[in-house]
Amino acid sequence: MLKGKHIVLGISGGIAAYKSAYLLRLLIKKGAEVQVVITPNGKEFITPATLAALSGKPVVSDFFTANTGEWHSHVDLGLWADLMVIAPATACTIGKMAHGIADNMLITTYLSAKEPVMIAPAMDLDMWKHPSTQDNITLLKRRGNIIIEPKSGELASGLVGKGRMEEPDKIVEAIESFFAKSQSLRDKKILITAGPTYENIDPVRFIGNYSSGKMGFAIAEECAVRGGQVTLITGPVALTTPQYENIKRIKVISAKEMHAACMENFTHNDIIILAAAVADYAPDYVAEKKIKREGVEDMVIHLVKNPDIAATLGSRKLSGQIMVGFALETDNELENALKKLNKKNLDWIVLNSLRDAEAGFMKDTNKITMISSHGQLIPFDLKSKRTVAKDIIDTILTQK
Ligand code: PMT
């Protein structure tokens, strides 16, 4: 499971730092490549020589090598790693992570991390219980960091209570289960909607929108690569179906047809991702023949509400199903996205805004913020839609 995985192991200054050597050894034995980043205080508890010998790599601690001036790039580490694990994470390091106080190499690496981050706190029981620490932990969780809860037991102070870092073998189990969850969709069925809907006015005209289907198709491809059985319901788009045996495509035109196809398919799916831009209204009457301009000065088209597919599915959500909607906004982004999350009974909403250049309709890139019904709010950088799809799937599989 860990073979070939790139892991940054961050070590901060607490007595539990001695356990990091065991953790490092276990990770290496499992085939991971590990780069240790240690804080200046961490070095008081365990020597870089021990960690370099175990990892087979020089330990990173300072911004520069003193005698050569060589710069150690925390940005490169963020691009290299599949996962960052900070064990032990002291109250001080947790506080700096929560508030962006980048005064050492571990924190700059954390702030540049593109990969998911796991944190194994270790401190005295009163420090752990303190509202300041608890608020910082809540903040880090909300941003998508994964906390490996400390255990109760005897502490360095001689007191007994919660604050002991989890044992190295249990941290490895958490890391393995993280990769297992984030990788595979085998045995999972995923329903995805993509593209626009067209609402006919007459045989040649329609009301539509600019959705190209790229976002939904990228998600379908990502799910297929991970072994999921994908049903891709698409409005009229020019894209060809990604070439995977495990993608079944259903083509529809209007919101009503998309609604019907979703209703027919949704009960046997484990994950439902609604990336389509569905027209909220449709003409109440579709002319049988092409409407002529002669003799008609003003034209009024009376529109009636289409079914809200996400809200209908949300109200019928089965236990265990994960439902993800999108919110495409132009203003009051967060407020509007939260309203949709709650109103449609979704587990996650993926917010993208037309105010972000290179995001949204037709672009090959997108910039999203994922918001969960548990209050997590995870912003992502501008990325290709294919990478955005990966982030979405990783997030829903690894976060609660
Ligand atoms: O297709 P691309 O060109 O790649 O562009 C991608 C995208 C911008 C279309 C995509 O990223 C996106 O944001 N899709 C949702 C667009 C949208 O209709 O957002 P909304 O905020 O109006 O709808 C909220 C959610 O309810 C969406 O999940 C939507 O699918 C769903 N909905 C909306 C109306 C309706 N009648 N039924 C629905 O199910």
Residues whose N, C-alpha, C, O or C-beta is under 5 A from the ligand:
A	BS01	PMT	G195 Y210 S211 S212 G213 K214 M215 L274 A275 A276 A277 V278 A279 D280 N306 P307 D308 I309 A310 G325 F326 A327 L328 N352 G360 F361 M362 K363
